[in-house]
Amino acid sequence: MPPGRASATLVVMLSSDSPRITRTGPTQMHLAEVLVGRPRRIASRLRHHGTASMPTADRAPYRELVRRDLAEYASRIDLDGLVRRHGSPLLVLDTDRVTTQLLALRHELPDVGIHFATGALPHPAAISAIDAFGASFSVASRCEIDLLERAGVSISRCLHNHPMTSIADITGAYLRGIRTFVVDSESEVAKFRGLPEVAVLVRLAFPTRGERSPSFGVRPEDAPALVAHCLHVGLRVAGFTFDVGSQTVSAAPWQRAIRRTLALIRDLEERHAIRFEMLDLGGGLPVDYDEPVPTLAELARSIREELAVAPRHLQIVIEPGRFVVAPAATLVTRVVGTADRPDGRWHYLDEGVHGAFSSLGTEGAHPLVFAASELTAQPATDGPADRATRRRRARGHVPVTLAGPTCDSADVIARRVALPPLDDGDLLVSPMMGAYTAATSCNGLAPTPFVVIPG
Ligand SMILES: Cc1ncc(COP(=O)(O)O)c(C=O)c1O
């Protein structure tokens, strides 16, 4: 294990009165895990910056708003104490925040079934919170099914959403209870031969962000032939699915995809005298990283409007990943080395793009980074004195490059980030680090430990 990594594989729950060990041994992600009891319930659960609504007049800059939320949160969960006990780097996973996001989804899309995209955060604590909420899961790999099974999730309620899977994986998923799979080509259809009760969703491709050829999905104009082929070989087609792309910040792609898919459904139901059962809207709901994105309420309103003409017999489901878990984890990293290069000062951290920053910059995900020292002194209002303090403080900030711990020139987290002067040993904190962080890390480094705050 590389130096600087917390090494425990012990799950401990600290209630507000006394610590107690609840479980030992490595987890699915072999993370050091510590459950930390919440001393008191969060009164303002919907206030963390993923869902905050603030008056626009006199608004502080976005980074400042996030800093205030984070400062308040860090003191509430005693982030300093957690780092003292568990070291750095550390992902602090707050399962209450998972539940908060699910509540918001259920509120905004009340008639839409939720299948959490397990790959966004395949962590037992997140899975248990989602299961306890009553949502289901979509899976794309054998490991994900293993994890869900260990967490006691009812596998038969899950969807298998990967349209390109080996026969072994399909059979394994089938034997463990999955009955709904996704196909996007004739070659996949043959893999379901001999598996009774299977139904498939046909994955449609709606190219996004200038993509010439999306990795997955059949073009809507080619879908009728694929549906006809399924029916010809006796494979039941439950309906359709699509994915508009992760971190989609406008409702338009969903609106277009829903409209086109509903037209296809009407046409094929009439042509084949059948009834489809399901329309799966995929993932893609965005969260606020370095800038605010449209709120869930705004996006959901447009989605609901488009769905208003869907046939009543269609069950509508959604497969959110990022939206559900990104706000639930906060990353703490430490400066391990500093150098002055021709382009300015570089700080090397104990976490980088081969760890929790693995999906950095892809899909519009640019997490903010704060020096821990910024989370202490904090003007809470926007009076003239506070604005002056903020300006004074900002003048002390210097642009630096943040790099990860590996000897890899690509291991650069951010360039020209304005931060207060940092020394080796200083801590940095990033919110919104729950989705595609530890889950997608690699390169031989030990996985980033989590600390879990149970709901
Ligand atoms: C088919 C499918 N559904 C859902 C998701 C989850 O997407 P997001 O995390 O953007 O909500 C993905 C992500 O890759 C996906 O491929």
Ligand as a Chemical Component Dictionary entry (heavy atoms), coordinates in Angstrom:
data_LIG
# 
_chem_comp.id                   LIG 
_chem_comp.type                 NON-POLYMER 
_chem_comp.pdbx_formal_charge   0 
_chem_comp.three_letter_code    LIG 
# 
loop_
_chem_comp_atom.comp_id 
_chem_comp_atom.atom_id 
_chem_comp_atom.alt_atom_id 
_chem_comp_atom.type_symbol 
_chem_comp_atom.charge 
_chem_comp_atom.model_Cartn_x 
_chem_comp_atom.model_Cartn_y 
_chem_comp_atom.model_Cartn_z 
_chem_comp_atom.pdbx_ordinal 
LIG C1 C1 C 0 -27.250 3.047  -19.387 1  
LIG C2 C2 C 0 -26.865 3.957  -18.292 2  
LIG N1 N1 N 0 -27.786 4.325  -17.390 3  
LIG C3 C3 C 0 -27.491 5.154  -16.365 4  
LIG C4 C4 C 0 -26.222 5.651  -16.218 5  
LIG C5 C5 C 0 -25.953 6.588  -15.090 6  
LIG O1 O1 O 0 -25.640 7.845  -15.575 7  
LIG P1 P1 P 0 -25.524 9.126  -14.619 8  
LIG O2 O2 O 0 -24.568 8.771  -13.555 9  
LIG O3 O3 O 0 -25.033 10.190 -15.526 10 
LIG O4 O4 O 0 -26.886 9.407  -14.093 11 
LIG C6 C6 C 0 -25.231 5.326  -17.137 12 
LIG C7 C7 C 0 -23.880 5.858  -16.962 13 
LIG O5 O5 O 0 -22.929 5.551  -17.601 14 
LIG C8 C8 C 0 -25.564 4.448  -18.207 15 
LIG O6 O6 O 0 -24.657 4.104  -19.126 16 
# 
loop_
_chem_comp_bond.comp_id 
_chem_comp_bond.atom_id_1 
_chem_comp_bond.atom_id_2 
_chem_comp_bond.value_order 
_chem_comp_bond.pdbx_ordinal 
LIG C1 C2 SING 1  
LIG C2 N1 SING 2  
LIG C2 C8 DOUB 3  
LIG N1 C3 DOUB 4  
LIG C3 C4 SING 5  
LIG C4 C5 SING 6  
LIG C4 C6 DOUB 7  
LIG C5 O1 SING 8  
LIG O1 P1 SING 9  
LIG P1 O2 DOUB 10 
LIG P1 O3 SING 11 
LIG P1 O4 SING 12 
LIG C6 C7 SING 13 
LIG C6 C8 SING 14 
LIG C7 O5 DOUB 15 
LIG C8 O6 SING 16 
# 
